């Protein structure tokens, strides 16, 4: 279900966010936060994988990179900028340690070879629609919100809070983040999830 490259991206993201959040106050806290973040990421990824399976497609997890510096197709960097690494670190430094950015990964969706024949008639259409890509991205956000509720119920506040933050930052519609895919797939779904995520984030800041 996960290839070695995807596992590497997930583990690296968990270690990076564990470092960003804990600032290695103690090694014990670093390990604890890293494990929690790893669980959050895995829930997000597995939810996307499951939904994509039922939509006759495959999801591949990759680092969040920025390829364009402006809107037109020729406005591109010579090499993709690893935003999933630089953005969390730079914002942590600029905020003097107070701001944690949680979005580090993106994903690509590919249709399975038999998708055209099975869903649309032989050779009629084999690409995954933006709506379906949006559903896959939304599944990850919903799974993280559900995990946050579970974390709250079992009295693991860090799991609840960090899962909400992870969902919140990935809902931002920029670049290749989940929020962009949801927004272009369905503005209605994005609006509903954005409202729920914003309320959950507000509660996490005040209550959890």
N, C-alpha and C positions, 0 to 999 in steps of 0.2 A: 504493500500500500504506500509506503514511503521509500524512496530510493536513498542512496547514500548521500547524494548532494543535498537533498531536502533535509535529511537528518542533521547534516552539518550546519545548514542555515538555521534550523530550529535551535540547536544546541548553542550556536554562537549568539543568536539573538537573546536566548535566556541568560547566558553569561553576561552579555553586554548590559541588559536591563537590570540584572541582579547587581552589577557593579554600579550602574547609574543610581538606582534607588537606595542601595545600602551605603554607597560611598565607602565601602569596606570599613565601617566603624569597628566591626569585629568580624573575624572570619566566620563565626557561627551565624551572624546575621546575614552575611553574604550568601552562605550556603542555603539558609532558610528562604531568603527572598528568591534566589535563583530557582530553587525547586518549585516554589509557588508560581513563579512566572512560567516555568517550563510546563506546568500543569495547565495554566491558562492558555498558552500557545497551542498545546496539543489538543485541547478541547476545541479551540477555534479551527485548527487545521482539519481535525477529524470530522467536524460538522460539515465543512466544505467538501471534503472527500466523499462523504455519504450522500449529500445532496447531488453532487456532480455525477455520482454513479447512477442515481435514479433518473438523471437527465441525459443519460447515454453520453457522458463526456468524462474527461479526466482533468484533474487539477494538478498543476505543478507549482510547488512553493519555491519562491526565489527571493533574493535580497531586494529591498526597495532601492532602485536606482533612478536617478533623474537623467534623461538623455537630452532633453531640450532646455534651452535657456530662454526661449520665447515661443510663441504660438505656431509660427509657420514651420513647415516641414524641414526647411534648410537651416533653421535656427537650432542647431544641435552642437553639443559638446563633442570634441574629438573622441573622448572616451566617456562612458556613462559614469556619473558621479554617484558614489555609494552613499546616498542620503540616509539610508537606514543606520549607518555608522556615524556619520558626521553630525547630522541634525541633533540626535540625543546628547552627544558629547558637547557640542557647541552651545546648545541652549542651557545645559547644566552649568557650564562655565560662566556664560553671560548672566545667568540668574543668580550667581554666587551659591549655587547648590540647591536652590529652592524649587526649580521647575524640572519636572521629569517628563520627557517625551517618550511615548510608548510604541509608536508605530515604526517598525523596522523591516517589515516584510511585505511582499506583494505576491500575486499569483497569476498564472496564465491558465487558460482553459482551452482544451483541444477536444474536438468531437471524436468519438470513437468511430472506427472505420465503417461500422454497420449502421450508424445513426441515420444516414440519408434514406436507406432502404426501409428501415424499421419505422421511422416517424413520418417521413414526408413523401415516400415513393422513390423508387430507384433513381439515384443520381439527380434528384430534384434539388436537394438542399442539404449540405453537410456541415455548415458552420453553426456555431452556437450563437444564439441571438443575444443581444445586449440585455434583454429582459431575463433570460436564464442565467447569464453571468451575474446580474444583479441579485438574483435569488441565491446563488451560491455564496456571494459575498455577505448577503444578509444573514444567511444561516450561521456564519461564524460569529457575527455580532450578537445574534439572538442567543447562541450557545453560551457566549461569555456573560450575557446578562442573566441567563438561567444559572450559570455557575456562581455568579455573585449572590443570587438569592440563596443558593445552597450553602455558600460560605457563611452567610449571615445566620442561617438557621442552625448550622452546626457550630456556631460561635468561633469561626476562624476569620476575624475581621480583615486581616491582611489579604486573604484570598478574595473576599467580597470587594474590598476597596480597589485592589489592583486589577481585578477582572473588569470592573466598571471603567477604570481609567483606560485599560487596553481597548475596550469597545469604543470609548469616547474618541480617542485619538485616531483610531482606524475609521471612524465615521466621517472624518474631515474630508471633504471632496477635493483633494488636490492630488496631482500626479497620478500614480498608479495605486493609490491606497484604496481600501475596500469602499470607502465613502463615494469615491468617483464612480466606481462600477455600479453601485446601488443607485446613485443619482441618475446616471444615464440609462439604467435599466428601467427604473420607475421612480419618478419624482415623488409620487404618493408614498411609496414604501420608504424612501429615504426620509421624507418629512416626518412620518410616524416614528421611525426608529430614531431619528435625530432628536425628536421631542422626548421620547422615553429615555434615551441615553443622557440627554442634558439634565432631566429631572433626577435620574439615578446618580449622576455625577454630583449634582448639588447636594443630594442627601448623603452621599459618601463623604463629602467635605465637612458636613455639619454633624452627622450622626455616627457614622461608622468609625 
